[in-house]
C-alpha cells in the first residue's frame, strides 16, 4: 500500500509518520528542495521536528506528480490558505477513486469555505464522494513519537471514512469515523481562535478559572456556528470539538496558544508571527470567524475580541473588560 502526503510541515510530516505504520511507501511532498534532500538523507525533518527520526518508508519529493503516483490515499496537509493552489496543481496527477483526506484545520478566508468544500470545488464531481477530513486532538511531535493519539475521520460517504480509517489506524493512532464533515471541520478550525484567547488570558497572568471559562464559552461559540452551518451539535462534544479545544488551549506545544500568550504579554501580531516558523491557523481563522459571525448573524464574542486584538490593535485588558461586562444573560449554546 502507498500513501501520498502533500505538505512537509510539522503536521504533514507527522501524518506521513503515522501512515508509515501501515503503508509500505509514503511520499511526502514539500516545496523546499534543500529541506527535502536533507529529509531523505537523514530521515529527519530538522526544520520542523528536529531530533525526531522518521521511518525509512517515508520518501520526500518536490514533484507533485511523483508524490501521487500509485497512491492508495492522498492526505492534503498544506495550510488552509494554500490548499486551493496545491490541489489545482495536483489535480491532473491524482489517482481516481482513492480517499483524499484534508488534515488542515482552517477556513478559507476569501470564500469562508471549509477545506472539504475547497477540495470539492477543485475536484471533478466524481471525486467528491472520496473527500474526507481528519481532525482531533493531535500534536505533531507526539504523533511522531508514537504516543497514543485518538482522532476522527469524517466523510459524507461512510464507507470512505471507514476505508481511510483502516489505512490510518495503528497501535498508537486510533481513529473514529463520522459523517458530520461540517462539525468536525468547524470544531477543528475555530478551536484555534479560542486557543489564542486562552493564551492571551495566560499572557495577562490570569488563572485557571479564566481558562476554564474561555474553553467552555468558546465551545458554545463553536457549536453555534457549526449548528448554523448544518452540523450535529453532539459532534462538538467529541474529539474534533471539545477534545481538540482542550488540547489546544492548554498544551505547551500549541502554536495558537503561544500566539495568544505573546499578545497577552504586549507583543504585536506582526512581531509574534515573525518569530514563528510554523503556521498558526487561528490567526487567519480569527478573520474568517468574524466574517462568518456577520454573515450568519451568530454572536461570537470571544472570537470577535481575538480579531480586534490581533488585527485592530485593541488592548487585551480592554477586550477582557468588554467580555466580562457584556449584558447579563442565561447560559445557553
Secondary structure, 3 states (H helix, E strand, C coil): CEEEEECCCHHHHHHHHHHCCCCCEEEEECCCHHHHHHHHHHCECCCCCCCCECCCCEEEECCHHHHHCCCCEEEECCCHHHHHHHHHHHHHHCCCCCEEEECCCCECCCCCCEHHHHHHHHCCHHHHHHEEEEECCCCHHHHHCCCCEEEEEECCCHHHHHHHHHHHCECCEEEEEECCHHHHHHHHHHHHHHHHHHHHHHHCCCCHHHHHHHHHHHHHHHHHHHHHCCCCHHHHHCHHHHHHHHHHHHCCCCHHHHHHHHHHCCCCHHHHHHCCCCCCHHHHHHHHHHHHHHHHCCCCHHHHHHHHHHHHCCCHHHHHHHHHCCCCCCCCC
